[in-house]
Amino acid sequence: MNLFSLNLIKIKKKIWVFSIFLISLSLLGIIISSFYPEINKPINLGMDYVGGNEIRLERNCESTCSNLTSDNLIKELSLINDDKNLINNIRIQIQNDNRLISIRTPFLSINKSEKLISDISEIVGQINFDSKISRSIGPKLGKDLLLNGVYSIFLSLLAISIYISIRFDKRFSFLALSALFHDLLIVFGIFSWLGIIFSVEVNSLFAVALLTIAGYSVNDTVVIFDRIRENLKLNSNSNFNKIIEISVNESLRRTLFTSLTTLIPLLTLMLFGSYSLFWFSIALILGILIGSYSSILLAPSLLIKDEITLKNEI
């Protein structure tokens, strides 16, 4: 067996167990996130979807900034700011070696926003206001963005389902769509866990990432299934399972190289891109890895028949 060869028949049960484990872990993350007090949703929605204010402040420090924690900062704020609703719903992250303060609040008026910045400046010391970043999204616009994101994903999946159903017979279509939903569910579940453990929020770019992953996953699966279908026509009297294994190995090198060349720019974007693109890059990287796995291993392995079925067909 060379480097680019798989014994798919032998390892099919291991593939199924691994996929069941990933799906179970993803569903568990979604369930826990739905009941997690700070989230109460299947995934931690960012400001794009729920509305609010986001303020990013940079402290003026000569060399290193004094240690700062979000809990202490909120506690200090509660002593000088009497807006209880703001204090109860504010979320603060300290980044970049205590130099950067990222603040998330419910939707605030300009006056309240300026007072909040003034209060934080009073607590943490001098702020570099030239580097201040502030943006706000109203709750209605956030809701509209969320609904539009859901609609776009639903319509895209519907269009993909129709295309796959026309392109292949019922069994091939069902398995290709199952692999697609498998990929999306796992990426969604991973981000549910990231929201619980690291307070990672998803924004409108996450919906774009899911759409991209769906297209990529289907493309790879279609290529491999096309090769299987062609080989079945050319070798109709050969062993069904062997034809699937041979077809996967024939497509393996091309699929791996395509995935690798796609991952290289995404890794560069993750390492050297802006913070706003970091989690977008992570989502795409995860989607490509999982999509390649499901296209090469999971979907074809589900086509493999057990020996009893094969004997009965013969």
N, C-alpha and C positions, 0 to 999 in steps of 0.2 A: 504494500500500500504506500503510495507516494504522499507527498505533502498535501496535495489537493485531491484527496480521495476520501470518501466517507462510506462506512459500512452502515448504511441507514437502516437496513432490516434489523441488524443486531442491536442498535442503540435506540430504537423507536420508543421503547417503554421508559427509558431514562429521559428522553425528550419530553414525553407526556408528563412525567412526574415533576420535572423542572418547571414546565409551563403551569401546571396546577399549583405548584408552590408560589410562583410569581403572581398568579391571578388571586390566590387566597390572601397573599400579603397585601396586594393592592386593595382588595375589597375590605380587608381589615382596616387599612389606613383610611379609606373613605368613610367607613362606619364610625371609627374613633373620631375623625375630624368633624363628623356631623354632630357629635355630642360633646365635643371639646368646648369648654365654656368660652374661650377667647375667639373661637371660629364659628361654631354652630352651623357649619355648611360642609358639604362633601369636600370642598377645597377652599383654601384661604384666599378669598377674593381681594384683589388690590383696589386702589383708589379709582382706577378706571371704571370699575364695575359698581362700587358702592358709593362713590362720591366722597367729597371731603377736601381737606387741604393737605398739601405736602410741602414741607419747608426743610431745606438743607442748609445748615450753617457751618462755617469753618472757623475754628478758634484761632486767634493769633497767639502762637507760642514761639518762643525764641528757638528752642531746640526740640525738647520733648514736652508734651502737654501733661498736666497733672491728671492722675487717675480719676475717671468719671464713670459712674454706673447709671443706667436708665432709672433704676428704682430710687436711688438717692435724688436724682434730678427731679423726678415726679413728686417725691416727698417734699423737696424744697419748694417746688412750684405751688403745691397745695397750701403752703403757709403764706404766700404773697398774692395768690390769685384766687378770688372767691367764686369763680365760675365752676361749680361742682360738676356740671355736665361735661365740661371740657376736661377737667382733671380725671374724671372716671373713664373717659373714652380716649384719652391721649395715648399714643404709642411712640416710644422713643427708642432709637437704636444709636449706639455709639460705635463709630467705625474709624478705620485708618489711625490706629494707635491713639485713641481719645481726641483726635483732631477734628473729626467730622461728626456732626450731630444731625441725624435724620429724624424728623418729627412728622407724625401722622395724626390728624385730628378730624373730628366731624367738620362739616362745612361751616366756615367762620366768616363773619363780616371783616372788612378791611381793618376797622378799628380794633376788633378783638385779636386779629392776627398780628397787628403791630404791637399790641400790648403783650402778647405772648412772647414775641421775639425780644422785647425790652426786658421782660421778666427773666428769660433764660440768660440774656446778656448779663444781667445783674448777678446771677448765680454763678455762671461759669467763667466770667471775666470778659476780656475784650474779644469782639467778634469782627471778622473780616467781612464787612457788608458788601464789598465789591464782588465777592464770590457767592453771595447769597442766591439760592435758587428757590423759587416759590411758584407753585401752581395749584389751581383749584378746579374741581369738577363738581357741578351741582348734582344732587341725588337723582333727579329725573334723567339727566344726561347719562349718568352712570348706569341706571336701569336700562335705558335704551341701548347703550353699548353692550350690556350683558345679553339682552334679548337678541340683538343683531348677531352677536357672536354665536349664540346657540342656533339661531336660524341658519346661519351660513354653514355651520358644521353639519346640521341635519340635512340640508339640501345637497351638500356635497356628497355625503354618505349615500343619500338616496340616488343621486346621479351615478355614483360608482357602482351601487348595487344593480341598477338597471343595465349598465354597461357590462358588468361581469356576467349577469344572467343571460344576456344576448350572446356574449363571446364564448361561453362554455356551457356544458350540460349541467344538469341540476347538482350533481355531486361536486363537480369541480367548483361551481359557483358558490355553493354553500361553504366549502372549505376555504376558498379564497377570502370570502367575507368574514368567516370566523377568525382567520389569521389577522385580518385588518382590525376587527374589534378587540382581539387579544392585544395587539400592539398599543392601541389607543387607551385601553383600560389600564394597562401596566404603567404607561407614562403618566396618566392621570393619577393613578394610585401612588406612584413615587412622589409626585408633587403634593399629594395629600399628606404624606409622611414628612416631607420637607417643611410644609406649613406647620405641622405639629411640633417638630423637633427644633427647627431653625427659624420659624416665623416667616418663611418664604411666601411672598404673595404673588399671585398670578395676575397679569394685566392683559390688555388686548393682544399683545404679541404672543401670548400663550395659545389663543385661539388660532392665530396664524401658524404657529408651530404644529398644532394638531392637524390642521388642514394639509400642511406640507408633509407631515409624517404619513397621513392617509394616502396621499398620492404616491409617495416613495414606496410604501409597503406594497400597494397594489401593483405598481409597475414591476417590482422584483418578482412578485408571486406570479404575475401573468407571464413573464419571460420563462420562468421555470415550468409552469404548467403547459405553456405552448410547446416546449421541448418534449415534455412527457407525452403530450397528445400526438406530436409528429412521430415519435418513436413507437408509439402504440400502433399507429397506422402502418408503419414500415415493418414492424415485427409483431404482427397480430398473433402469431403462434408461439411466441416466446413467453417465458415466465413473467407474469404481470409485475410482481414485486421487483424482479431484477431490472426490468425496463425502467421503473421509477428510480431506482438507485443509480443506474447508468445515466439517466437523464439529468439527475441532480448533479452528479459529478462532472458531466459535460458543461453544465452552467456555472459550476462552483467558482472557477477561476475568474470568470467575467464578473460575477456578482461581488466577490470579495474585493476585486480591484476597483469596481465602481464605488463600493462603500468606503474604501480607503481614501480614494481621491475626493470624495465628498466630505469625509471627516477632517481632512487636513485644513481646509479653510475655516471650518467651524471651530477647530481647536485654536487656530490663530485668532479668530474673533473672540473666543472665550478668554484667551490669555491677554490680549492686547486691546480689545474693544472697550467701549464704555460700560459702566455698571448697568445701565438700562438694558444692554444687550447680553449681559452675562447669563441670566437664567433662560433667556430665549435660546442662546447657544446650547446650554445644557439640555434643554428640552429636545432640540433637534438632534443632538449627539445621542441621547438616550433612544430617541425614536428610530434613528438609523441603525443603531446596534441591535435593538429589539426587532426592528423590521427585517433586517438581514437574517437574524436568527430564525424568525418565523417563516420567512420565504424559503430559506435553504433547508431547514430541519423540520419545523413543526408542520407546515402545510403538506409537504410531500409525505411525511411519515403518517399522516392521517389517511392518506390514500392507500397505504400498504395494507393488504388483507392478511388475515391469519391463515395458517397452513390448512386448516379444516375447510375454510371457505374456498381456497384455491383448489383443493382436491375435488370438492363437490362440483366446481365449475368445469373442471377438466373431465 
